Amino acid sequence: MATTPRMGVTRPGSYWEVSRAPRYSLLFALPLLLLYQVLATLEPVSRQGSLRNGADVILESLFIALAGRQGPLVFMVCLIAGGLWLVVRDMRRHGGRLRASIFARMLAESTVLALGFGFAVAALTSQLVLPPAMIAPAQVQTLGWWSRLMLSVGAGIYEELLFRVVLVAALAWIGQAVLGWRPAVAGVWATLLGAMLFSAAHYVGPYGDRLTLYSFVFRMIAGVFFSGLYLLRGFGITAWTHALYDLILLIAPA
């Protein structure tokens, strides 16, 4: 996991600064990763195969192409080891102390953001596209509570890792290093293209949604919002906001 680019000016040592630091941001996201892995391991195998988050499958497939059957294990070791290395390095720089109150405030912030997120994105989307009834995919509606929880948690941890930490950063680098664009132009291009790919990914696979203009625009705008949140508040809060928001959508119809 990469550290989050710094945006804006915050008072040194304030909640808004330290909650973005790896020692808090990555440790805050760790329970999502562990919960997803436990739920995915317990998920029964159907005729369509094991139910997994799409972004998780994409990332694991890259490691399978490099390391064969050991790819998933190598992926998980690299993910956890890389994250813990960033945490330890950050803790050494700041005295190795952690405050439980920071994690509590991060959870409260993520909950508030998740509750207000859907209303904001839906309102903006409705200004652009005539809104139909927005429901969960029919395939998802047939899943049990634990499967929905697993998909929600996986969306928070793996979709943010793939589409924000990896994809947007890679597209921004291509814009600057290959195409020779200014950082601001490359950033806008990376955010918009990344949001389009993020939206498109929801229509792929046996549990993909039925493609509609409204749902595509809705998810594209959501991708832009998540990118902005990642830049402003870091990986941990973005991952939890995404997971809680998806949980609200997937559990509500149950």
N, C-alpha and C positions, 0 to 999 in steps of 0.2 A: 504494500500500500504506500502510496506517495503522500508526502506532506502536502497540505493545502496551501495554494498561493495566498499571500497576504493581500487583503483589500481593505481600504479604509484605515482610519487611525483610531486606535483604542488606547485607553490608559494602561500602562504596563502593570501587569499583575491583576488586572480586573477580570471579572468573570468572562466577559466577552473575548478577552485575549486567551486566557488559560484554557477555556473550553474548546478552543481550536487546536491547541497543542497536541502532539501525538500521544503524550502520556495520559491525556483525558479522552481525546477524540477516538483513538484506536481501541483503548480499553473499554470505552463505552460501547463500541460496536461489537466487541468480542462475544458477549452473550448471544447476540443475534446469530453469529456464525456457528457457535456451539449448538444452539437450539435447532438451527436448521439441519445441521449434520445428524443430530440425534433423530429428529423427526423423519428425515429422508431415509435413514437406515431402517427405521421401523415401518416405513411405508411399504405395503404389500406390492408385489410385482403383478401387473395385469397383463393382458394380451398385448397391450400397446407398450409394455415395458415399464420400467420404474418411473414414477412421477417425480420430475425434478424441475427446478426453475430453469428457464431457457438460457439465461445468462450464465448460470452455473455450468450447463452442458457445453456452451460455446467455449468457456475458459478451460474446462477439463479436456475438451477435444483438442485444443491446441497443445496441451501437454501430452496427450496420448499420441499425437502425431510426432512428438519429439522423443518420448520415452516409452512408447508402447503400452503394454498392459499396466505398467507401474505409473503411468501418467497421472491418474487421479491422486495417488499417494504423494507423488513428487509435487503436484500442484498444491495439495494441502500443506505439506511441509514447508514449501517456499512461501506460501501465504502467511502462515502463522509465524514462521521464523523471521520473515521480513518485517511483519508488523511488530513483533516483540523486540526486534533489534532497534527499531525506531523509538519504541516506548522507553527501552532501557537507556538509549543515548539521550533522550530528552530528559529523563529523570535524573541522570547524572549531571546534566547541565543546570538543573534547578533544585538540587539538594535531595532528590529522591522522595519527597513528601507528596502525598495525595490527600485531598480533602473530600470526604463523602458528600459534603454539601454541594460541591460542584456537580457531581454526578446526579444528585437529586434535582438540581435546577435544570440540568440538561434534559432529564426525562420530562420535567414539567414543560420546558420550552418545546420539546419535540411533540408532546401531546397537544399543546395549544396550536402549533403549526399544522399538525395533521388534521385537527378538527376544522380549522379555517381554510385549509389548502383547497379542498374540493370545491367549496363555495366560490373561492376566488377564480380558480381555473374554469369552472363551469360558467360563471358569469361572463368571463372574457370570451370563452368559446361561443357562447350564445349570441354574442354581438357579431360574430363572424359567420356562424352556420346555424340554420334552424335546428333546434334541439329536438331529437326524438326521445322516447323513453330510454333512459340509460340504465341497462341492466347488465349483470354479470354474464359471461358466456354460458351457453346452455350446458357445455361439458363441465364447467366449473360448478354449476348448480347441483350436479349429481355427486359431487365429492363430499366426504365427511368433514366434520369440524376440524379434526387434526390435520387433514390434508390441506384445508384452506389456510390454517395457521402456518403450515410449512411453506406454502407458496407465498404468503404475505411476508414472512421473515426472509425467505430467499430473495424476494424482490428487493427488500431493503438493503441487504448486504451485497448481493451479487450484481444486481442491475446498476447500483451506484458504483460499484467497483469497476464494472465493464464499461458502462456508458459515460460515466463522469470521470473517474480517476484515469482510466486507460484511454478510452476513445477520444474524448474531447481534448485531452492533453496531446494525443498523437496527431489529431487533425490540426490543432493549433501549431504544432511543430512543423508539419508539412506545409502549412500556409506560410510560415516564416522562412524556413530553411530551404524548401523546394520551390515554392512559388514566389518568394521574395516579397511577401506582403508585410505591411506594418503590423506590430503586435495587436493593435486594436482591431484592425480588419480581420486578421487571422483568428482572433478570439471570437468575433461575431460569427464568422463563417463556421468555425468549429462547433460553436454552440448550436447554431441552426441546423447544420447537417447532422450533428450528433443527436439532436432532438428528433429529426425525421427518422433516423435509423432506430432510435429508441422506440418510437411509435410503431414503426413497421415490424419490429421484432415481436409485438404482441399478437400478430396474425399468423405466425408460423408454428407448425407443429400440431399434434392431435388435440391439444387443449387450447389452441389459438382462438381468438375471438373472430366473429364474422366482421369483415371489413365494411365500415360505413364512413362516410365523410366526416360526420360529427365525431365519432370515436377516434378517428385518426387525428383530427385537428386537436381534440381534447388532449390526447396523449402527447402530441407534439408540443403544445403549450406547457403541459406538465413537465416535459423534458427540459424546456427552457427555464422553468421555475426551479427545478431541481438543480440545474447547473448553477443558477444564481445563488441558490441556498448553499451549495457546496463551496462556492468561492467565498461567500460571506461567513458561513458558520462552520465549515469543516465537514469531514467525512462522517463522523459519528452521529451528529445531530441530523444530517441529511439522511443517513441510513435508517435511523429510528423513525424519522418523520415519514419516510416512504413506507416502511414496514407497517406502522400504525395506520396510515392512510389506507393502504391496501387491505389491512385487516378489517377496517370499518366497512369497506366495500364488499368484501367477500363473506364476512360473517353476518352482515345485515340481512341478506336474502335467506339465510339458513332457517 
